[in-house]
Amino acid sequence: LGIISYLWVITPMLTTDSKQKLEVPDNIISPDAVEVNFEDMKASVTPDEIGGSAPILMYAVTLECDNLGTQTLINEKKNYFKAMIVKAHNNMTRAELEDLAVQISIRREMIQEANVLLRRLRPEGEHKVTEAMHIEWTVIEL
């Protein structure tokens, strides 16, 4: 009975733990990855209530690029990317901005739109934004 218990209960627990330790995450950061920072960004926040004060979102974004060539291209055309980032943060309510799912959605939108913009700027190039991160995220009441 002891051997059967060991085989059915203990062995699967031991093999599960060892498999978890050996798993490699899918989102490994490439050694070639570089970043472009967009600091001191602001967006008007739509009041939650009619006639309420309009807060301001102060934020900073970092785009992770797949290589130095992508970083150089983004820096050369930084205002295009800045406008795209501002657009992704416009017309949000305070309640939306406090929702983690909305923040994740904004980051996904920035990645997608940045890659569209890169293809428009250099259709023949191999450029890609791999991650968007909010480095700062503060809603200020006025």
C-alpha positions in Angstrom: 0.0 0.0 0.0 2.9 2.3 0.8 4.5 1.8 -2.6 1.3 2.4 -4.4 0.7 5.6 -2.5 4.2 6.7 -3.3 3.8 6.0 -7.0 0.3 7.7 -7.3 0.8 10.7 -4.9 4.4 11.5 -4.2 6.0 10.8 -7.6 3.6 13.1 -9.6 4.3 15.9 -7.1 8.0 15.5 -7.5 8.0 15.4 -11.3 5.6 18.4 -11.5 8.0 20.5 -9.4 11.0 19.6 -11.5 9.2 20.4 -14.7 8.2 23.8 -13.4 11.8 24.6 -12.6 12.9 23.7 -16.1 10.3 25.7 -18.0 11.6 28.7 -19.9 9.4 31.7 -20.2 8.0 32.7 -23.6 8.8 36.4 -23.2 12.6 36.2 -22.9 14.2 39.6 -23.5 16.5 39.5 -26.4 20.1 40.6 -25.8 19.7 42.8 -28.9 16.7 44.6 -27.5 17.0 48.4 -26.9 14.6 51.0 -25.6 13.2 54.3 -26.6 11.8 56.5 -23.8 8.9 58.9 -24.0 8.9 61.0 -20.8 6.7 63.7 -19.3 3.6 62.8 -21.3 0.2 64.1 -20.3 -3.4 63.3 -21.3 -6.7 64.9 -20.4 -9.0 62.5 -18.5 -12.7 62.6 -19.2 -14.6 63.3 -15.9 -16.6 60.3 -14.6 -19.5 62.6 -13.8 -21.0 65.4 -15.9 -19.7 68.7 -14.6 -16.9 67.0 -12.6 -13.4 68.2 -12.7 -11.2 66.8 -15.5 -8.1 65.1 -14.0 -4.8 64.8 -15.9 -3.0 61.5 -16.6 0.8 62.0 -16.3 2.7 59.1 -17.8 5.9 57.9 -19.3 6.3 55.1 -21.8 9.2 53.0 -22.9 9.1 51.1 -26.2 11.3 48.0 -26.4 12.8 47.6 -29.9 14.1 44.4 -31.5 17.4 46.0 -32.5 19.5 49.2 -32.8 18.2 50.0 -36.3 14.6 50.1 -35.0 15.6 52.4 -32.1 17.4 54.7 -34.5 14.3 54.9 -36.8 12.0 55.6 -33.9 14.3 58.3 -32.6 14.5 59.9 -36.1 10.7 60.0 -36.4 10.0 60.4 -32.6 7.1 62.9 -33.1 5.2 60.3 -35.1 5.5 57.8 -32.3 4.8 60.4 -29.7 1.5 61.3 -31.5 0.6 57.6 -31.7 1.2 57.2 -27.9 -0.9 60.3 -27.1 -3.7 59.0 -29.2 -3.7 55.7 -27.3 -4.2 57.5 -24.0 -6.9 60.0 -25.1 -10.6 60.0 -24.0 -10.3 57.8 -21.0 -12.2 58.2 -17.8 -10.6 57.9 -14.4 -12.4 54.6 -13.8 -11.0 53.2 -17.1 -7.5 54.4 -16.2 -7.7 52.6 -12.9 -8.6 49.3 -14.6 -5.5 47.1 -15.1 -7.2 45.5 -18.2 -7.4 48.9 -19.8 -3.7 49.6 -19.1 -2.8 46.3 -20.7 -5.0 47.1 -23.7 -3.3 50.5 -24.1 0.1 48.8 -24.1 -1.0 46.2 -26.7 -2.4 49.0 -28.8 0.9 50.9 -28.7 2.8 47.9 -29.8 0.4 47.2 -32.7 0.3 50.8 -33.8 4.1 51.3 -33.5 4.6 48.3 -35.7 2.1 49.6 -38.3 4.0 53.0 -38.2 7.3 51.2 -38.7 6.0 49.4 -41.7 4.7 52.7 -43.2 8.1 54.4 -42.6 10.2 51.5 -43.9 8.2 48.9 -45.8 11.3 47.0 -46.8 12.9 47.0 -43.3 12.8 44.4 -40.6 11.8 46.6 -37.6 9.7 45.7 -34.7 8.5 47.0 -31.3 8.4 44.0 -29.0 7.1 45.6 -25.8 5.5 48.8 -24.4 5.9 49.6 -20.7 4.4 52.4 -18.6 7.2 53.7 -16.5 5.1 56.3 -14.8 1.3 56.4 -14.4 -0.3 59.0 -12.2 -3.8 60.5 -12.3 -3.8 64.0 -10.8 -7.0 65.7 -9.7 -7.2 69.4 -10.4 
